[in-house]
């Protein structure tokens, strides 16, 4: 069971906007920033969002992140077929002294 | 270009040991924290350990404390994970990652299978 909670699945049609959530606690999301990762089938994870809402160079602005209290969200606008992947949130946990991940959300583009 | 290449995975019996290596290139290893993250077959990501720039500070997930040791050799541009007393539940793809406010760049991973 993961420390951060994510819905197991999400879906949308091309062009749509989808959001996915990540719920934590005061010791992780409540005090620390959140990262989001995209893992395409059969590949290594890729950093998508860091520090709640910052995009690394090369990540399209269709991807955006936000945080409020002990929860965070990832939004994808203008959904494209190549966005079909697993998405993970992560944050440092002050009590565990380590990084914790959500269980992942599998995004299906219908 | 940042590149990370893991090696050393394989099949090992329960109770056995394995040492993973991660060769870094395209950046100065000595200026970054580094992490190991694993992914069991069909499962999600689990952070395993990280280490600071000079190796003086290390953190581990509870399930590997006392069994795994993270280390680095900046002169050789390499990161290591010594894994002892391996269990079936340690079976996973192990990724090394450069840290920047969390795992940033990831290698392609090396598979560790613990089975008799």
Boltz contact constraints between the chains, C-beta under 6 A:
constraints:
  - contact:
      token1: [A, 35]
      token2: [B, 102]
      max_distance: 6.0
  - contact:
      token1: [A, 44]
      token2: [B, 95]
      max_distance: 6.0
  - contact:
      token1: [A, 44]
      token2: [B, 106]
      max_distance: 6.0
  - contact:
      token1: [A, 44]
      token2: [B, 108]
      max_distance: 6.0
  - contact:
      token1: [A, 44]
      token2: [B, 109]
      max_distance: 6.0
  - contact:
      token1: [A, 45]
      token2: [B, 106]
      max_distance: 6.0
  - contact:
      token1: [A, 47]
      token2: [B, 104]
      max_distance: 6.0
  - contact:
      token1: [A, 50]
      token2: [B, 101]
      max_distance: 6.0
  - contact:
      token1: [A, 51]
      token2: [B, 101]
      max_distance: 6.0
  - contact:
      token1: [A, 88]
      token2: [B, 45]
      max_distance: 6.0
  - contact:
      token1: [A, 90]
      token2: [B, 102]
      max_distance: 6.0
  - contact:
      token1: [A, 97]
      token2: [B, 59]
      max_distance: 6.0
  - contact:
      token1: [A, 98]
      token2: [B, 47]
      max_distance: 6.0
  - contact:
      token1: [A, 98]
      token2: [B, 59]
      max_distance: 6.0
  - contact:
      token1: [A, 98]
      token2: [B, 61]
      max_distance: 6.0
  - contact:
      token1: [A, 99]
      token2: [B, 47]
      max_distance: 6.0
  - contact:
      token1: [A, 101]
      token2: [B, 45]
      max_distance: 6.0
  - contact:
      token1: [A, 103]
      token2: [B, 44]
      max_distance: 6.0
  - contact:
      token1: [A, 104]
      token2: [B, 44]
      max_distance: 6.0
